């Protein structure tokens, strides 16, 4: 798994679960985000429209692979689609670059007063603290 990131940005969590989304993040200009639970260490934020495009590309790839009838490629493509379509999801409206994290996510990840955005090309991974980020980067998820 490629765990390369472009940058890490710290952000405070308000008492109401509000979090500022910096415009410098790959999701910084999004109007609606998709929150996807990845594992016990992290969850991801995607631009909802870009996420739907990723799923469509994977579906088209699957159809193409089915026409070629190469079983290994079909299984690989199905695994990608499964990864991108499983888990806990929340659609979150972005209001003036602020979001409100769902209470179940705050509780699940035991989020306190800040979090870390791990920015990458098409999504952002979110961590409770440096320790969780380092565990993830070292493959302890």
C-alpha positions as CSV (number, residue, x, y, z in Angstrom):
1,X,0.0,0.0,0.0
2,X,1.3,3.4,-0.9
3,X,1.2,5.6,2.2
4,X,2.8,8.6,0.6
5,X,1.2,11.9,1.5
6,X,1.6,15.4,0.3
7,X,1.4,17.1,3.7
8,X,0.0,16.9,7.2
9,X,-2.2,19.7,8.5
10,X,-3.5,20.0,12.1
11,X,-7.0,21.3,12.8
12,X,-8.9,22.0,15.9
13,X,-12.3,20.4,16.7
14,X,-14.9,22.7,18.1
15,X,-17.2,21.7,21.0
16,X,-20.0,21.1,18.4
17,X,-17.7,18.8,16.3
18,X,-17.0,21.6,13.8
19,X,-13.7,21.3,11.9
20,X,-12.2,23.8,9.5
21,X,-11.1,22.3,6.1
22,X,-8.1,24.3,4.7
23,X,-8.5,25.2,1.1
24,X,-4.9,23.9,0.5
25,X,-6.2,20.3,1.0
26,X,-7.2,18.2,-2.0
27,X,-10.8,18.4,-0.7
28,X,-10.5,22.1,0.1
29,X,-12.9,23.3,-2.6
30,X,-15.5,20.6,-2.1
31,X,-19.2,21.4,-1.4
32,X,-20.1,17.9,-0.1
33,X,-17.7,15.4,1.4
34,X,-18.0,11.7,1.8
35,X,-16.6,10.4,5.1
36,X,-15.5,6.7,4.8
37,X,-14.3,4.7,7.8
38,X,-11.1,2.9,6.8
39,X,-10.0,1.1,10.0
40,X,-9.4,1.8,13.7
41,X,-6.7,4.3,13.0
42,X,-8.1,6.5,10.3
43,X,-11.1,7.6,8.2
44,X,-11.0,9.3,4.8
45,X,-12.7,12.4,3.4
46,X,-13.4,12.5,-0.3
47,X,-15.0,15.0,-2.5
48,X,-18.4,13.3,-3.2
49,X,-18.4,14.0,-6.9
50,X,-14.8,12.8,-7.4
51,X,-15.6,9.7,-5.4
52,X,-18.6,8.9,-7.7
53,X,-16.2,9.3,-10.7
54,X,-13.7,6.9,-9.1
55,X,-16.5,4.3,-8.7
56,X,-17.7,4.9,-12.3
57,X,-14.2,4.4,-13.7
58,X,-13.9,1.2,-11.7
59,X,-17.2,-0.1,-12.9
60,X,-16.2,0.7,-16.5
61,X,-12.9,-1.1,-16.0
62,X,-14.8,-4.1,-14.6
63,X,-17.1,-4.2,-17.7
64,X,-14.1,-4.0,-20.0
65,X,-12.3,-6.8,-18.0
66,X,-15.4,-9.0,-18.2
67,X,-15.4,-8.6,-22.0
68,X,-11.7,-9.7,-22.0
69,X,-12.7,-12.6,-19.7
70,X,-9.5,-12.6,-17.7
71,X,-10.5,-13.9,-14.3
72,X,-7.6,-12.4,-12.3
73,X,-8.3,-8.9,-13.6
74,X,-12.0,-9.2,-12.8
75,X,-11.2,-10.3,-9.2
76,X,-8.7,-7.4,-8.8
77,X,-11.3,-4.9,-10.2
78,X,-14.0,-6.3,-7.9
79,X,-11.7,-5.9,-4.9
80,X,-11.2,-2.2,-5.8
81,X,-14.9,-1.7,-6.1
82,X,-15.5,-3.5,-2.8
83,X,-12.9,-1.3,-1.1
84,X,-14.5,1.9,-2.4
85,X,-18.0,0.9,-1.6
86,X,-17.8,-0.8,1.8
87,X,-17.6,0.7,5.3
88,X,-19.4,3.4,7.2
89,X,-20.3,6.4,5.1
90,X,-21.5,9.9,5.9
91,X,-22.2,12.7,3.4
92,X,-21.1,15.9,5.0
93,X,-22.1,19.4,3.7
94,X,-19.2,21.9,3.6
95,X,-20.3,25.3,4.8
96,X,-17.7,28.1,4.4
97,X,-14.9,25.5,4.6
98,X,-16.3,24.1,7.9
99,X,-17.8,20.7,8.5
100,X,-19.5,19.1,11.5
101,X,-18.2,15.6,12.2
102,X,-20.9,13.1,13.0
103,X,-21.1,12.2,16.7
104,X,-20.6,8.4,16.0
105,X,-17.3,9.2,14.3
106,X,-16.1,11.4,17.1
107,X,-16.9,8.6,19.6
108,X,-15.5,5.8,17.4
109,X,-12.1,7.5,17.0
110,X,-12.2,9.1,20.5
111,X,-11.5,12.5,19.0
112,X,-10.7,15.3,21.4
113,X,-9.7,18.8,20.5
114,X,-7.7,18.4,17.3
115,X,-7.1,16.1,14.4
116,X,-4.5,15.6,11.7
117,X,-5.4,15.8,8.0
118,X,-3.0,13.6,5.9
119,X,-3.4,15.2,2.5
120,X,-3.0,13.2,-0.7
121,X,-3.9,13.6,-4.3
122,X,-7.6,12.7,-4.3
123,X,-8.6,12.4,-0.7
124,X,-7.6,13.2,2.9
125,X,-7.0,10.6,5.6
126,X,-7.9,11.9,9.1
127,X,-6.1,10.8,12.3
128,X,-6.7,11.6,16.0
129,X,-3.1,12.3,16.7
130,X,0.6,11.8,15.7
131,X,0.7,8.4,17.3
132,X,-2.2,7.0,15.2
133,X,-0.6,8.6,12.1
134,X,2.7,6.9,12.8
135,X,1.1,3.6,13.5
136,X,-0.7,3.8,10.2
137,X,2.5,4.8,8.3
138,X,4.3,1.9,9.9
139,X,1.6,-0.6,8.8
140,X,0.1,-1.2,12.2
141,X,-3.5,-0.9,11.0
